[in-house]
Amino acid sequence: MEIITGVERRRRWRVEEKLRIVAETERPDACFAEIARRYDISRGLLWNWRSQVRRGKLTPRPASGFLPVQVVPEAAPDLPPRLPLIRPSKPSSGSDGRIEITLPDGSHLQVGNDVSLAALRRVMVALRG
């Protein structure tokens, strides 16, 4: 028997924890009720998380990281750039956080701050190939 002597507060689960727990339910020998009991959560909440994962609503956050960038001055045409030149685009009145990427072949790509790292990486790989 558990006696609660204060105000019970709602636990906050990190996305990574939710995904790890839901992944346990996908194992062939998993017992849904046992997993819920082990983490002291209701089966309904676990079912909700599982549904969110299957609908794509609960996904891992993209890992933040750095991409290699080489800044090459425009006045050096005799040295071909090895990596894309990245510079801020012309400032606008709202400062929308856009950057411009100039590839070695001269093509330009403008990207806003709403583009995910994974999407930008896919575009860059496609443009290189």
Accessible surface in RSA format (square Angstrom, percent):
REM  Atomic radii and reference values for relative SASA: ProtOr
REM  Chains: A
REM  Algorithm: Lee & Richards
REM  Probe-radius: 1.40
REM  Slices: 20
REM RES _ NUM      All-atoms   Total-Side   Main-Chain    Non-polar    All polar
REM                ABS   REL    ABS   REL    ABS   REL    ABS   REL    ABS   REL
RES MET A   1   225.13 116.6 132.71  87.8  92.43 220.1 125.55 106.7  99.58 131.9
RES GLU A   2   142.85  82.0 112.22  84.9  30.63  72.9  46.68  90.3  96.17  78.5
RES ILE A   3   135.40  77.1 108.36  80.7  27.04  65.2 111.27  80.1  24.13  65.5
RES ILE A   4    96.64  55.0  65.38  48.7  31.26  75.3  68.67  49.5  27.97  75.9
RES THR A   5   132.20  94.0  90.89  92.1  41.32  98.5  65.86  88.5  66.34 100.3
RES GLY A   6    53.09  65.5   0.00   N/A  53.09  65.5  38.16 104.7  14.93  33.4
RES VAL A   7   132.30  87.1 107.49  97.3  24.80  59.8 113.25  98.4  19.04  51.7
RES GLU A   8   130.59  75.0 100.69  76.2  29.90  71.2  39.11  75.7  91.47  74.7
RES ARG A   9   199.35  83.7 177.73  90.6  21.62  51.5  65.01  88.8 134.34  81.4
RES ARG A  10   210.53  88.4 180.33  91.9  30.20  71.9  66.60  91.0 143.93  87.2
RES ARG A  11   118.03  49.6  98.82  50.4  19.21  45.7  64.35  88.0  53.68  32.5
RES ARG A  12   214.67  90.1 182.24  92.9  32.44  77.2  71.80  98.1 142.88  86.6
RES TRP A  13    52.23  21.0  33.35  16.1  18.89  44.3  30.87  16.5  21.36  34.7
RES ARG A  14   150.14  63.0 144.52  73.7   5.62  13.4  62.99  86.1  87.15  52.8
RES VAL A  15    20.44  13.4  20.36  18.4   0.08   0.2  20.36  17.7   0.08   0.2
RES GLU A  16    82.62  47.4  75.75  57.3   6.87  16.4  54.12 104.7  28.50  23.3
RES GLU A  17    47.14  27.1  46.52  35.2   0.62   1.5   4.97   9.6  42.17  34.4
RES LYS A  18    43.75  21.3  43.75  26.8   0.00   0.0   4.18   3.8  39.57  42.1
RES LEU A  19    34.84  19.4  30.82  22.0   4.02  10.1  31.17  21.9   3.67   9.9
RES ARG A  20   122.80  51.6 115.34  58.8   7.46  17.8  71.95  98.3  50.84  30.8
RES ILE A  21     0.00   0.0   0.00   0.0   0.00   0.0   0.00   0.0   0.00   0.0
RES VAL A  22     4.72   3.1   4.72   4.3   0.00   0.0   4.72   4.1   0.00   0.0
RES ALA A  23    57.42  52.8  47.91  73.9   9.51  21.6  52.10  73.4   5.32  14.1
RES GLU A  24    16.58   9.5  15.83  12.0   0.75   1.8   5.01   9.7  11.56   9.4
RES THR A  25    12.73   9.1   0.14   0.1  12.59  30.0   0.39   0.5  12.34  18.7
RES GLU A  26    89.41  51.3  63.20  47.8  26.21  62.4  41.27  79.8  48.15  39.3
RES ARG A  27   141.28  59.3 132.07  67.3   9.21  21.9  40.29  55.1 100.99  61.2
RES PRO A  28   143.50 104.6 100.75  91.8  42.75 155.4 113.60  93.8  29.90 185.8
RES ASP A  29   127.48  89.3  93.84  93.4  33.64  79.5  51.01 120.0  76.47  76.3
RES ALA A  30    36.56  33.6   3.06   4.7  33.51  76.2  10.59  14.9  25.97  68.8
RES CYS A  31    71.75  54.3  63.03  70.3   8.72  20.5  30.02  76.1  41.73  45.0
RES PHE A  32    47.72  23.9  41.94  26.0   5.78  15.0  42.31  25.7   5.41  15.5
RES ALA A  33    29.21  26.9  25.57  39.5   3.63   8.3  25.61  36.1   3.60   9.5
RES GLU A  34    70.60  40.5  70.59  53.4   0.00   0.0  28.10  54.4  42.49  34.7
RES ILE A  35     4.81   2.7   4.81   3.6   0.00   0.0   4.81   3.5   0.00   0.0
RES ALA A  36     2.27   2.1   2.27   3.5   0.00   0.0   2.27   3.2   0.00   0.0
RES ARG A  37   160.20  67.3 140.23  71.5  19.97  47.5  73.92 101.0  86.27  52.3
RES ARG A  38   130.84  54.9  97.60  49.8  33.23  79.1  59.64  81.5  71.20  43.1
RES TYR A  39    43.08  20.1  36.78  20.9   6.30  16.4  31.80  23.9  11.28  13.9
RES ASP A  40   106.07  74.3  96.16  95.7   9.91  23.4  25.21  59.3  80.86  80.6
RES ILE A  41    18.13  10.3   1.24   0.9  16.90  40.7   9.56   6.9   8.58  23.3
RES SER A  42    69.17  58.4  54.02  72.1  15.15  34.9  52.03 110.8  17.13  24.0
RES ARG A  43   152.28  63.9 147.25  75.1   5.03  12.0  31.41  42.9 120.88  73.3
RES GLY A  44    51.03  62.9   0.00   N/A  51.03  62.9  39.30 107.8  11.73  26.3
RES LEU A  45    64.27  35.8  58.49  41.8   5.79  14.5  62.16  43.7   2.12   5.7
RES LEU A  46     0.00   0.0   0.00   0.0   0.00   0.0   0.00   0.0   0.00   0.0
RES TRP A  47   147.30  59.1 146.91  71.1   0.39   0.9 121.93  65.0  25.37  41.2
RES ASN A  48    68.38  47.2  64.83  62.7   3.55   8.5  14.71  35.4  53.67  51.9
RES TRP A  49     8.05   3.2   8.05   3.9   0.00   0.0   2.85   1.5   5.19   8.4
RES ARG A  50    42.31  17.8  42.31  21.6   0.00   0.0   3.98   5.4  38.33  23.2
RES SER A  51    38.09  32.2  32.45  43.3   5.64  13.0  19.17  40.8  18.92  26.5
RES GLN A  52    47.87  26.8  47.87  35.0   0.00   0.0   2.89   6.1  44.98  34.1
RES VAL A  53    49.31  32.4  38.37  34.7  10.94  26.4  38.37  33.3  10.94  29.7
RES ARG A  54   151.71  63.7 114.00  58.1  37.70  89.8  57.93  79.2  93.78  56.8
RES ARG A  55   144.90  60.8 112.30  57.2  32.60  77.6  67.16  91.8  77.74  47.1
RES GLY A  56    45.24  55.8   0.00   N/A  45.24  55.8  23.84  65.4  21.41  47.9
RES LYS A  57   152.88  74.6 118.51  72.7  34.37  81.8  65.87  59.3  87.00  92.7
RES LEU A  58    15.50   8.6  13.27   9.5   2.23   5.6  13.74   9.6   1.76   4.7
RES THR A  59    74.57  53.0  65.91  66.8   8.66  20.6  38.57  51.8  36.01  54.4
RES PRO A  60    89.25  65.0  77.73  70.9  11.52  41.9  77.73  64.2  11.52  71.6
RES ARG A  61   158.74  66.7 140.51  71.6  18.23  43.4  54.60  74.6 104.15  63.1
RES PRO A  62    90.92  66.3  64.89  59.1  26.03  94.6  76.04  62.8  14.88  92.5
RES ALA A  63    83.64  76.9  64.31  99.2  19.33  44.0  73.59 103.6  10.05  26.6
RES SER A  64   114.65  96.9  82.07 109.5  32.57  75.0  52.00 110.7  62.65  87.8
RES GLY A  65    49.04  60.5   0.00   N/A  49.04  60.5  26.75  73.4  22.29  49.9
RES PHE A  66   206.29 103.2 176.08 109.1  30.22  78.6 178.32 108.1  27.97  80.0
RES LEU A  67    69.97  39.0  52.19  37.3  17.78  44.7  52.95  37.2  17.02  45.8
RES PRO A  68    92.25  67.2  74.33  67.8  17.92  65.1  85.89  70.9   6.37  39.6
RES VAL A  69    67.31  44.3  34.37  31.1  32.94  79.4  34.37  29.9  32.94  89.3
RES GLN A  70    70.57  39.5  66.71  48.8   3.86   9.2  25.78  54.9  44.79  34.0
RES VAL A  71   112.50  74.0  88.05  79.7  24.45  58.9  88.05  76.5  24.45  66.3
RES VAL A  72    21.78  14.3  18.35  16.6   3.43   8.3  18.83  16.4   2.95   8.0
RES PRO A  73    92.25  67.2  79.51  72.5  12.74  46.3  90.16  74.4   2.09  13.0
RES GLU A  74   135.93  78.0 102.02  77.2  33.91  80.7  49.06  94.9  86.87  70.9
RES ALA A  75    97.36  89.5  63.82  98.5  33.54  76.3  74.72 105.2  22.64  60.0
RES ALA A  76    24.15  22.2  17.93  27.7   6.22  14.2  20.37  28.7   3.78  10.0
RES PRO A  77   122.14  89.0  86.56  78.9  35.59 129.4  98.24  81.1  23.90 148.6
RES ASP A  78   117.90  82.6  87.09  86.7  30.82  72.9  51.24 120.6  66.66  66.5
RES LEU A  79   114.58  63.8 112.55  80.5   2.02   5.1 112.55  79.0   2.02   5.4
RES PRO A  80   108.99  79.4  94.33  86.0  14.66  53.3  98.25  81.1  10.74  66.8
RES PRO A  81    43.17  31.5  34.62  31.6   8.55  31.1  36.33  30.0   6.84  42.5
RES ARG A  82   204.04  85.7 176.94  90.2  27.10  64.5  59.90  81.9 144.14  87.4
RES LEU A  83    52.03  29.0  51.96  37.2   0.07   0.2  51.99  36.5   0.04   0.1
RES PRO A  84     9.45   6.9   9.38   8.6   0.07   0.3   9.45   7.8   0.00   0.0
RES LEU A  85    20.74  11.6  20.47  14.6   0.27   0.7  20.47  14.4   0.27   0.7
RES ILE A  86    46.91  26.7  36.09  26.9  10.82  26.1  36.09  26.0  10.82  29.4
RES ARG A  87    73.77  31.0  73.11  37.3   0.65   1.6  39.20  53.6  34.56  20.9
RES PRO A  88   111.66  81.4  98.70  90.0  12.95  47.1  98.70  81.5  12.95  80.5
RES SER A  89    24.67  20.8  14.55  19.4  10.11  23.3   8.29  17.7  16.37  22.9
RES LYS A  90   187.02  91.2 169.78 104.2  17.24  41.0 116.15 104.5  70.87  75.5
RES PRO A  91   131.82  96.1 100.92  92.0  30.90 112.3 109.19  90.2  22.62 140.6
RES SER A  92    61.84  52.3  40.35  53.8  21.49  49.5  46.59  99.2  15.24  21.4
RES SER A  93   130.76 110.5  80.60 107.6  50.16 115.6  59.56 126.8  71.21  99.8
RES GLY A  94    62.57  77.2   0.00   N/A  62.57  77.2  38.76 106.4  23.81  53.3
RES SER A  95    93.09  78.7  70.61  94.2  22.47  51.8  40.26  85.7  52.83  74.0
RES ASP A  96    74.63  52.3  60.20  59.9  14.43  34.1  41.51  97.7  33.12  33.0
RES GLY A  97    43.90  54.1   0.00   N/A  43.90  54.1  32.87  90.2  11.02  24.7
RES ARG A  98    91.72  38.5  82.18  41.9   9.54  22.7  16.54  22.6  75.18  45.6
RES ILE A  99    61.08  34.8  61.08  45.5   0.00   0.0  61.08  44.0   0.00   0.0
RES GLU A 100    27.23  15.6  27.19  20.6   0.04   0.1   1.68   3.3  25.55  20.9
RES ILE A 101     2.44   1.4   2.44   1.8   0.00   0.0   2.44   1.8   0.00   0.0
RES THR A 102    23.12  16.4  20.98  21.3   2.14   5.1  20.98  28.2   2.14   3.2
RES LEU A 103    14.41   8.0  11.41   8.2   2.99   7.5  11.57   8.1   2.84   7.6
RES PRO A 104    75.51  55.0  47.03  42.9  28.48 103.5  48.44  40.0  27.07 168.2
RES ASP A 105   119.33  83.6  76.23  75.9  43.10 101.9  51.53 121.3  67.80  67.6
RES GLY A 106    43.46  53.6   0.00   N/A  43.46  53.6  31.64  86.8  11.82  26.5
RES SER A 107    48.40  40.9  38.69  51.6   9.71  22.4  45.95  97.8   2.45   3.4
RES HIS A 108   112.13  61.3  80.20  55.7  31.93  81.7  56.63  58.4  55.50  64.6
RES LEU A 109    42.22  23.5  39.81  28.5   2.41   6.0  42.22  29.6   0.00   0.0
RES GLN A 110    98.35  55.0  76.72  56.1  21.63  51.5  17.80  37.9  80.55  61.1
RES VAL A 111    12.45   8.2  10.22   9.3   2.23   5.4  12.16  10.6   0.29   0.8
RES GLY A 112    10.06  12.4   0.00   N/A  10.06  12.4   3.37   9.3   6.69  15.0
RES ASN A 113   122.55  84.5  87.22  84.3  35.33  85.1  35.15  84.6  87.40  84.5
RES ASP A 114   128.84  90.2  90.86  90.4  37.97  89.8  47.34 111.4  81.50  81.3
RES VAL A 115    64.83  42.7  41.54  37.6  23.29  56.1  46.23  40.2  18.60  50.4
RES SER A 116    51.57  43.6  39.03  52.1  12.55  28.9  39.95  85.1  11.62  16.3
RES LEU A 117    42.35  23.6  33.92  24.3   8.43  21.2  37.38  26.3   4.98  13.4
RES ALA A 118    47.68  43.8  44.09  68.0   3.59   8.2  46.32  65.2   1.36   3.6
RES ALA A 119    27.90  25.7  27.50  42.4   0.40   0.9  27.50  38.7   0.40   1.1
RES LEU A 120    23.62  13.2  23.22  16.6   0.40   1.0  23.62  16.6   0.00   0.0
RES ARG A 121   116.28  48.8 114.95  58.6   1.33   3.2  50.19  68.6  66.09  40.1
RES ARG A 122   161.47  67.8 152.65  77.8   8.83  21.0  75.77 103.6  85.70  51.9
RES VAL A 123    63.69  41.9  61.02  55.2   2.67   6.4  63.67  55.3   0.02   0.1
RES MET A 124    16.87   8.7  16.86  11.2   0.01   0.0  16.86  14.3   0.01   0.0
RES VAL A 125    94.71  62.3  91.06  82.4   3.65   8.8  91.78  79.7   2.93   8.0
RES ALA A 126    76.75  70.6  49.09  75.8  27.66  62.9  59.87  84.3  16.89  44.7
RES LEU A 127    86.72  48.3  60.23  43.1  26.50  66.6  62.34  43.8  24.38  65.6
RES ARG A 128   161.44  67.8 122.72  62.6  38.73  92.2  59.42  81.2 102.02  61.8
RES GLY A 129   100.82 124.3   0.00   N/A 100.82 124.3  53.15 145.9  47.67 106.8
END  Absolute sums over single chains surface
CHAIN  1 A    10564.2       8225.3       2338.9       6010.4       4553.8
END  Absolute sums over all chains
TOTAL         10564.2       8225.3       2338.9       6010.4       4553.8
